[in-house]
Amino acid sequence: MDSVKEILKKALEEGRRKLLEHEAYAVAEAYRLPVPRYGLVRDPDEAARLSKEIGFPVVLKIVSPDITHKSDVGGVILDIRSEEDAKKAFNKIMENVRRYAPNARIAGVLVQEMVPSDVEVIVGATRDPVFGPLLMFGLGGIFVEVLRDVSFRLAPVTPIDAEEMIREIKAYNVLEGYRGKPPRDIEALKDIIMKTSQLMLENPEIQDIDLNPIMAFERGKGAKVADIRIILKG
């Protein structure tokens, strides 16, 4: 995984502990995690061209090491459905950022496939100084924010471990299918947990990974990581 090592090395050399969004997606992609189609652009024509290649609808997001909360500075525009709208969205984002974060360094604008909404789950990992990588799984929304309905395992995570993590949460019946809704793709979720475990084991530079949300589709249709955050060791 030379490309991953190069991304991590570059960030550390630049004094950054948080990977930029397109860097985090590239790391995940190298480990065959199911990420949206994406790309970094630097002008409105590029935004229109890439949006068409990816396929509408798309999302545009500012990419900057100095902006943590993109929405607070008008740096995110959702549900873009034409090339002309992609150009307008690019220009609007740049205008917003110049107004609300004039000193921010800009790497570009991320054009990303808009992942359809479904049952949201979270996979995370952190590096314990004594025990090493610790994996976490839970349902998204209120289940993780309020009820803290999550499960944990130390890496390396086996297929059996991954399945147990999923089945342990109190809200597992949501994934099994409820009120006539079909079951989610548990095998795809297991695969994401195991690949995240491998990523943490092979890259000691990484402190934390947060795949949140992951959209869990119907059985047989997989899952997709809608957003990702990777923090490096200080």
N, C-alpha and C positions, 0 to 999 in steps of 0.2 A: 504494500500500500504506500508506495513512494509519494504519490500525489497527496495523500493525507498528511504525511510527515512534512511535506513542503508547505502545505497550508498552515499547519500548526507552527512550524518554525518561523514563517513570515510574520504571523500575528505576534508571536513572542518577541521577535526582533524589533517590531514596531511598538513594543510596549503595551500591546493590547491583550487583555485577559478574556474578552468576549469576541468570539468569531462573528464577522459580519454575516448577514443572513445567507447570501449566496455561497459563502465559504462553508457554513454549517450544512447547507443542502448538499454541497459537493462531497463533504465528508460522509454524510449519510448515504449518498448515492454510491460511493465507493464500497460501502458495506451492503449494497443491494437492499437498503431500506426503501420502502415505497413512498417516494417523495413526489410532489406535483411537478409537472413540467415547468421550467423556469429559465430565466436568463437575466443578465444585468445589461441595462442600456444607458446611454448617456445623451440621447437627443430624442425629440419627439418622433422623427421618422423611424428611428430604430425601434421605438416603443410600438409604433403601428405595425411595423413589419413582423416583429417577434410575436406580438399579440395574435396576429393572423396565423402564424406558424403553429403557435401553441393551441389555438382554438378558443373561441369565445364561449362563455364569459371568462374574463381574466381579472386579476387584482394587480394594482400598481402600488408599490411601497417604496418610500425613500430608504436608501441604504447609507448610513452614516455612523462612524464610531462615536459620535458625540450626541446622538439622539437615541434615547432609550425608549421613550413612549411616543411612537410615531404618530398616533392619532391625536395627541395633544397639540401637535404643530401642523395638523392638516396633511400629514405625510402618507396617508393611506386612502385610496379610492377603490371601492368594490364594484363588482358587477358591471364591468366594462364590456360592451357588446358590439363594438365596431372599431375599425381602424381610426376613423375620425375622432371617436370618443377617447381612444387611447392617446392620441396626440394631445387632445384637450386636457386629459387627466395628467399627463406628464408635465405640461406647462403649469397647470394649477398647483400640482405638488411642489414644483420648484419655486413658484411664486409664494406659496404658503411658508415654505421653509426659509426663504430669504427674509420673510417678514417676521416670523416667530423665532427663528434660530439663525440669525444672520452670521454668526461666527462658526457655525457647524461645518466640519469638513464633509464633503459629499463624495461618496464613491460612485454613485449612480442611482438608478431607479430599478428595482426588481419588478419584472413582469412575471406573474405566476398564475398558473392554472387555478381557477376558482374551484376548490374542492366542494362537492355537494354535501350538504348537511346530512348527518345521520347520527347514530348513537356515538357519543364522544367518550373516548377513553384516554388515559394518560400512561405513558411509560417514561420513567425517569431513572437516573442513576447518579450516585455521588460517591466520591472516593474517601472512605474512612481511613484515617491515618494508621490505624492498627489492623483492621480486617480487610482493607482493600475495597474494591468496587461493590457497592450495595445497590441492587436493582429494586425499583418500585413499580407497582401496577395498580391502577384504580380506574373507576368510571369518572367521567368529567362532570362539570357543572356542580350542582349542590352536593353530590356524593363526595367529592374530594374537598371542596371548599368549606363545607359546613360539617359534614358527618365524618370526614377523614376516613372514608371507607377505602383503605389501601392495604396492599400486602407487600412483603419484602423478602428478598433472598440475596445471599452473597454470591458473587460471581466465582467460578463459572456456573452459568445456569443451564441445566439440561432440559430436554423436552418435557420430562416429567415435572421438574421444578416449575417450568413455565406454565404448564397446565394447572398445577396446584395453585400457583399465584393467582391465576384467573378465577379458579373455582372458589378460592378462599374468601373473596370479598362478599360482603353481605348482599350486595345488589347483583349477584351473579345471574339471578333469574331474568334480569333485563337483557343479558346477553343470550340466554337460552331461548328467548322469545316470550312475549307476554301480550295479553289482550289481543290475540290474533296476529301479532307481528311476528315475522319469521326470525329464526335464530341468527345471530351474527357469525361471522367467519372466525371461529376460535383458532383454527390452524394458522391463519394469517397473523393473529395477535401473538400467538406463541412464537412465530418466526421473528416478529419484531423484537420481542423480549430477548430472545437468544442472540440476535445480531447486535443488539445494544450491549449485551454482556460481552460479546467478542470485541466490539469497538473499544469498550473501556479497558479490557484486559491488554489489548495490543497497543494502546496509546496512553502511557502513564502521564503524559502532559495534560490530559483532560481531567478536570476536577468534577464537573457536573454536566449532565445532559438532561434536557427536558423536551420530550416529544409531546406537545400539548397544543391543540387537541389532535388526536388520531381519530379519523372517522372510521368506525367499524361498520362495514357494509354487510349485506346478507351473506349467509353461508355460500361459499363458492365464488364470491365476488371480491374477496380480499379486504384490504384496509388501506388507508392512505394517511400519511403524516401531513397535517395541514400547516403546522408551524413547529419550528425547532429552535432551541437555544443551546449553545455549547459554551461553557466557561472553562478556561484553562487555569492550571495551578499558578498561584502567584509566586 
